[in-house]
Amino acid sequence: MNAGAETEVDPPVDGDSSAAESGSNEVSGGRSDPSPLNQGEILRTLATVEKDSKAIAESFSSLFASLRSTLSEVTIKNQFLANEGSLMVVIGYRKLS
């Protein structure tokens, strides 16, 4: 499709254009505006999503804190073992001399 080409808009399915004039909640594309009831449902759903998102974020935060703690512990143990090995080499060297 080239940029200057015009596109045709399909007519309404029922062929009656009086719905737009009669003040219905229907907008282009056959969708309807949210009624107050639908807006309330949307707000409840958003509140649930927000609450769930917060719980997920707290869970991930806890998980990463646990991982940092475990990684730190492993790093300290590895450093201790490396230093202990170096100390054994030094002690062994002194015994030989």
C-alpha positions in Angstrom: 0.0 0.0 0.0 1.5 3.3 -1.0 1.5 6.3 1.3 -0.9 8.5 -0.8 -3.5 5.7 -1.3 -6.9 6.2 0.1 -8.5 3.4 2.1 -12.1 2.4 2.1 -14.0 2.2 5.4 -16.4 -0.7 5.7 -20.0 0.4 6.3 -21.6 -0.6 9.6 -22.6 -4.3 9.7 -26.3 -3.6 10.2 -26.2 -0.8 7.6 -28.0 1.5 9.9 -26.2 4.8 10.7 -28.9 6.0 13.0 -27.3 4.4 16.1 -24.6 7.1 16.1 -27.3 9.8 15.9 -29.5 8.3 18.6 -26.8 8.8 21.3 -25.8 5.2 21.9 -22.5 4.4 23.6 -21.1 2.8 20.5 -17.9 4.3 19.1 -16.0 3.6 15.8 -15.1 -0.1 15.3 -18.2 -1.5 17.1 -16.8 -1.0 20.6 -18.8 0.7 23.2 -17.8 3.3 25.7 -17.3 1.9 29.2 -20.5 2.4 31.2 -20.2 3.4 34.9 -20.6 -0.3 35.8 -17.7 -1.3 33.5 -15.6 1.5 34.9 -16.1 0.2 38.4 -15.1 -3.3 37.3 -12.0 -1.8 35.5 -11.0 0.0 38.7 -11.4 -3.1 40.8 -9.3 -5.1 38.3 -6.6 -2.4 38.3 -6.6 -2.4 42.1 -6.2 -6.2 42.1 -3.4 -6.0 39.5 -1.6 -3.3 41.5 -1.9 -5.4 44.7 -0.6 -8.5 42.9 2.2 -6.5 41.3 3.3 -5.2 44.7 3.3 -8.7 46.2 5.4 -10.0 43.3 7.8 -7.1 43.7 8.2 -7.8 47.4 8.7 -11.5 46.6 11.4 -10.7 44.1 13.0 -8.3 46.5 13.1 -11.0 49.2 14.5 -13.5 46.7 17.3 -11.2 45.6 18.2 -10.4 49.2 18.4 -14.1 50.0 20.6 -14.7 46.9 22.9 -11.8 47.9 23.3 -13.2 51.4 24.0 -16.7 50.1 26.5 -15.5 47.5 28.2 -13.4 50.1 28.4 -16.4 52.4 29.9 -18.6 49.7 32.4 -15.9 48.7 33.6 -15.6 52.3 33.9 -19.4 52.6 35.9 -19.5 49.4 38.2 -16.7 50.6 38.7 -18.5 53.9 39.6 -21.8 52.1 41.9 -20.0 49.7 43.7 -18.2 52.7 43.8 -21.5 54.6 45.5 -23.2 51.7 48.0 -20.3 51.4 48.7 -20.6 55.2 49.3 -24.3 54.9 51.8 -23.7 52.1 53.6 -21.1 54.3 53.6 -23.5 57.3 54.8 -26.3 55.2 57.6 -24.1 53.8 58.7 -23.1 57.2 58.8 -26.7 58.4 61.1 -27.6 55.5 63.5 -24.8 56.2 
